[in-house]
Amino acid sequence: MQHTDAQNKKPTEDATSPAGHTDTEIIPGAGKNDKAFATLAAQYALAGHALMRNERGSLFAMRWGQIKLLADLGEAKQYLAQIGGQQ
């Protein structure tokens, strides 16, 4: 069997994505806070509540027409534990 260079070639590189680079964002622009919020929102949903965030970043827990204002993700985690959600 004859050895060719084609068998050893790696994917081509460009300025934005070097070959073999897999550390890319799934959701462009989503930072750690966005991922933490999405995880908490899913946990709230499993507990039968909704966790919402408005355009100013304020957090709200909602269920059956009742709304609770939450100061930050830390308080949202505490409230999730209080309502019996998993963390």
FISE-72404 format. One line per field, with one value per residue (C-alpha): residue in one letter; x, y, z. Coordinates in steps of 0.001 Angstrom, whole numbers. Layout:
N
fitor: [A  ...]
east: [X  ...]
north: [Y  ...]
up: [Z  ...]
END
This chain:
87
fitor: [M  Q  H  T  D  A  Q  N  K  K  P  T  E  D  A  T  S  P  A  G  H  T  D  T  E  I  I  P  G  A  G  K  N  D  K  A  F  A  T  L  A  A  Q  Y  A  L  A  G  H  A  L  M  R  N  E  R  G  S  L  F  A  M  R  W  G  Q  I  K  L  L  A  D  L  G  E  A  K  Q  Y  L  A  Q  I  G  G  Q  Q]
east: [0  1339  1408  -59  -124  -3920  -4342  -2472  -4109  -6013  -8982  -7976  -7634  -8912  -8559  -11704  -11599  -8292  -8278  -9400  -10858  -14128  -14586  -17310  -20490  -23652  -25711  -23710  -23500  -24660  -22436  -22158  -25062  -27283  -26441  -26980  -30343  -31383  -30478  -32440  -35411  -35469  -35314  -38178  -40219  -39658  -40964  -44097  -43006  -41694  -38531  -38599  -36166  -37150  -35086  -33522  -32352  -34853  -35834  -39345  -40662  -44244  -46969  -50780  -50780  -48519  -45233  -42210  -39444  -35963  -32851  -30363  -29518  -28423  -31825  -33459  -31526  -32630  -36262  -36040  -34914  -37747  -40390  -38975  -37051  -33834  -30416]
north: [0  3354  6141  9462  12858  13004  10465  12661  16008  17799  20109  23491  26405  29929  33003  32313  28528  26689  23024  20776  23673  22544  25076  27139  28582  26667  29819  32826  35567  33310  33882  31985  33933  32989  29318  29499  31199  28566  25775  27405  28057  24355  23393  25798  24218  20767  22148  23513  27161  29574  31639  34716  37542  40888  43098  44880  41599  41465  37936  36747  33404  32750  30192  30367  34101  34857  36651  36825  39311  37834  39985  37730  34142  33408  34350  32385  29289  29822  30211  27076  25122  26668  25539  22038  22160  20278  21914]
up: [0  -1006  1588  461  2085  1675  4481  6964  6176  8904  8372  7068  9433  9115  11290  13344  13744  14032  13025  15833  17856  19454  22254  20594  22022  21216  21651  20427  23038  25867  28855  32118  33638  30696  31121  34876  34290  31733  34155  36981  34686  33788  37476  38225  35420  36912  40219  38494  38522  35919  36250  34028  33312  31816  29491  32493  33987  36853  37871  38683  39923  38882  39600  39480  38832  41780  41109  43396  42604  43064  43485  41692  40733  44309  45673  42850  43965  47568  46543  44389  47457  49475  46955  46866  43608  43016  42778]
END
